[in-house]
Amino acid sequence: MALSYIDTHSHLYADEFAEDIDNVLDTCKAKGVDTVLLPAIDKSSFASMSQLVKNHPDHVVPMMGLHPCSVKPETYQDELKFVQDELFGKNYIAVGEIGMDLYWDKSTQEIQEEAFVKQCEWALELDLPIAIHSRDATNEVIRLIQDLNNPNLTGVFHCFGDEISEAREIIDLGFKLGIGGVLTFKNSGLDKVISEVELDHLILETDSPYLAPTPYRGKRNESSYIPLIAEKLADVKRVPVAEVAEITTRNAKELFRI
């Protein structure tokens, strides 16, 4: 029986796919990646995301949120208003991609926190999961979720790459770990962490066009590479790849209600 996957985080509406997106999606289907979830970034990429959803409604599904790297002092209030209008005016499967990024800019930490908490509150109002970007900020994001103190808030820490202590805190909060191409990198150390985490807490993602798995590292990532990540995860967990496909797909369907 053919294996079925969900790519839970992919920017297929990015400029990198402008010339061949139809072929990219055809390859996805051929590889068993039946559904691709699209995290939003900000208003500047909204039109391309919406067009992709319009052209391929049976294959790609959008989220709505403001990426922390797009939280700028002069524009973030306007950007948040746009997100709010979209979330409360249309049907989205999640609030994302939201979170914090202290790798690129620590000066905006305060307003990043403000934007994250506000979008979490909207997720709770709408009973939607959240897709979290946390770069050099996982402990800060965990603290903010703990401060919200609402067990109904759930979602995924996308592109998880931290230590087992953070993994356990995230799982204790009721969140999933998004596992992508970094798992295949030779010296990432993520395999040692994930070996201690049950499959029930994991979902698969690519973060295309970024972070392509081995042997495509450094090249454009594609959602059709999900099976490569699944194969590595199966190797790490010492289980058949069919088991990885079944459990991670089920986890994604349950989390995003698709």
C-alpha positions in Angstrom: 0.0 0.0 0.0 1.3 3.5 -0.9 2.3 5.6 2.0 0.5 8.9 2.7 2.1 12.0 4.2 1.3 15.6 5.2 3.8 18.3 4.9 2.7 20.5 7.8 4.9 23.5 7.0 5.9 24.6 3.5 6.2 27.9 1.8 5.3 26.7 -1.7 4.0 30.2 -2.6 7.5 31.6 -2.3 9.2 33.1 -5.4 11.6 30.1 -5.6 8.6 28.1 -7.0 7.2 30.7 -9.3 8.4 29.0 -12.5 7.5 25.3 -11.8 4.9 25.1 -9.0 2.6 22.8 -10.9 5.4 20.3 -11.5 6.5 20.6 -7.9 2.9 19.7 -6.7 2.7 16.8 -9.2 5.9 15.4 -7.8 4.4 15.8 -4.3 1.4 13.7 -5.2 3.6 11.0 -6.8 5.6 10.8 -3.6 2.5 10.4 -1.4 2.5 13.9 0.0 -1.2 14.4 -0.4 -1.6 17.6 1.7 0.7 20.6 2.1 0.0 23.2 4.8 1.0 26.7 4.1 2.1 29.0 6.9 1.5 32.7 6.3 4.3 35.3 6.7 2.8 38.8 6.3 0.8 40.9 3.9 3.6 41.0 1.3 3.3 37.3 0.6 -0.5 37.0 1.1 -1.4 37.4 -2.6 0.9 34.6 -3.8 -0.3 32.3 -1.0 -4.0 33.0 -1.8 -3.4 32.4 -5.5 -1.7 29.0 -4.9 -4.7 28.0 -2.7 -7.1 29.1 -5.4 -5.2 27.1 -8.1 -4.7 24.0 -6.0 -7.5 23.8 -3.4 -7.4 20.1 -3.1 -3.7 19.9 -2.3 -2.6 23.0 -0.3 -4.3 24.5 2.8 -3.5 27.9 4.3 -2.8 29.2 7.8 -2.9 32.9 8.8 -0.5 34.7 11.1 2.3 37.2 11.3 5.9 35.8 11.3 8.1 37.2 14.1 10.7 38.5 11.6 7.9 40.6 10.1 7.1 42.2 13.4 8.5 45.7 12.8 7.8 48.8 15.0 6.4 50.9 12.2 4.1 48.2 10.6 3.2 45.4 13.1 0.0 46.9 14.3 -1.3 47.2 10.8 -0.1 43.7 10.0 -1.8 42.3 13.1 -5.1 44.0 12.0 -4.8 42.3 8.7 -4.3 38.9 10.3 -7.2 39.5 12.6 -9.5 40.5 9.8 -8.5 37.4 7.8 -8.8 35.0 10.8 -12.2 36.2 11.9 -13.5 36.6 8.3 -12.5 33.4 6.7 -11.7 29.8 7.5 -8.1 28.9 8.3 -6.8 25.7 9.8 -4.3 27.4 12.1 -2.8 30.6 13.3 0.7 30.7 12.0 3.5 31.1 11.4 3.8 33.0 14.7 6.4 33.1 17.5 9.7 34.7 18.3 13.0 35.1 16.5 15.9 36.5 18.6 18.5 35.3 16.1 18.0 38.1 13.6 16.8 41.0 15.8 16.7 41.2 19.6 15.6 44.8 19.6 12.1 43.9 18.7 11.7 41.3 21.5 9.0 43.2 23.3 6.7 43.7 20.3 7.4 40.2 19.1 6.1 38.9 22.5 3.1 41.3 22.2 2.3 40.0 18.7 2.7 36.4 19.7 0.4 36.6 22.7 -2.3 38.5 20.8 -2.3 35.9 18.1 -2.5 33.1 20.7 -5.5 34.8 22.1 -7.1 34.8 18.7 -6.3 31.2 18.3 -8.1 30.4 21.6 -11.1 32.5 20.5 -11.4 30.6 17.3 -10.3 27.2 18.7 -7.4 26.9 16.3 -3.9 25.4 16.8 -0.9 27.6 16.4 2.3 27.0 14.3 5.3 28.4 16.2 8.6 29.7 14.8 11.1 29.9 17.7 14.7 30.7 16.7 17.0 31.3 19.7 13.8 31.9 21.6 12.3 28.6 22.5 12.5 29.2 26.3 10.9 32.6 25.9 8.0 31.1 23.8 7.5 28.3 26.4 7.3 31.0 29.1 4.7 33.0 27.3 2.6 29.9 26.7 2.9 29.0 30.4 1.9 32.5 31.3 -1.2 32.2 29.2 -2.1 29.2 31.3 -4.8 27.8 29.0 -4.8 24.1 28.3 -6.9 24.7 25.2 -3.9 26.3 23.4 -2.2 23.8 21.3 -0.1 23.5 18.2 3.4 22.7 16.9 6.9 24.1 17.5 7.9 24.1 13.9 11.4 23.1 12.8 12.2 21.8 16.3 16.0 21.7 16.9 16.5 22.1 20.6 17.5 19.8 23.5 15.5 17.0 25.2 14.7 19.3 28.1 12.9 21.7 25.8 11.2 18.8 24.0 9.8 17.5 27.2 8.5 21.0 28.3 6.9 21.4 24.9 5.2 18.0 25.1 4.1 18.7 28.6 2.3 21.8 27.3 0.4 19.6 24.8 2.3 20.7 21.7 3.8 18.7 18.9 7.4 18.9 17.5 7.7 19.7 13.8 10.6 17.5 12.4 12.2 18.5 9.1 15.4 18.2 7.1 17.7 19.1 10.0 17.1 15.6 11.3 19.1 14.3 8.3 22.1 16.6 8.8 25.1 14.6 9.9 26.1 16.6 12.9 22.9 18.3 14.0 22.5 16.1 17.1 18.7 16.1 16.6 18.7 12.4 16.0 19.9 11.8 19.6 17.1 14.0 21.0 14.3 12.6 18.8 15.4 9.0 19.7 14.0 9.8 23.2 10.7 11.2 22.0 7.7 9.0 21.1 6.3 9.2 17.6 2.9 10.3 19.0 4.5 13.8 19.6 5.9 14.3 16.1 4.7 15.7 12.8 6.7 16.0 9.6 7.5 19.2 7.7 9.9 20.6 5.1 9.9 24.3 5.6 10.4 24.5 1.8 12.2 26.2 0.1 14.6 26.2 3.2 16.5 23.4 5.0 16.4 20.7 2.4 17.3 17.3 3.7 20.4 15.3 2.8 21.2 14.6 -0.1 19.8 18.0 -1.2 21.2 20.1 1.6 21.9 23.6 0.3 19.5 23.3 -2.6 15.9 24.3 -2.9 13.7 22.2 -0.5 10.5 20.7 -1.8 7.5 19.1 -0.1 8.2 15.9 -2.1 11.2 15.4 0.1 9.0 14.5 3.1 9.6 10.7 2.6 13.4 11.3 3.0 12.7 12.8 6.4 10.3 10.0 7.3 13.0 7.4 6.3 15.6 9.1 8.6 13.0 9.2 11.4 12.3 5.5 10.9 16.0 4.8 11.1 16.3 6.9 14.3 13.3 5.2 15.9 14.1 1.8 14.5 10.6 1.2 13.2 9.3 0.6 9.7 8.8 3.8 7.6 5.2 2.8 7.2 4.7 3.2 10.9 6.3 6.7 10.8 4.0 7.7 7.9 0.9 6.4 9.6 1.5 7.9 13.0 2.8 11.3 11.9 0.0 11.7 9.4 -2.5 10.8 12.0 -0.9 13.3 14.4 -1.2 16.1 11.8 -4.8 15.3 11.0 -5.7 15.3 14.6 -3.9 18.6 15.4 -5.1 20.5 12.4 -8.5 18.7 12.1 -8.1 17.9 8.4 
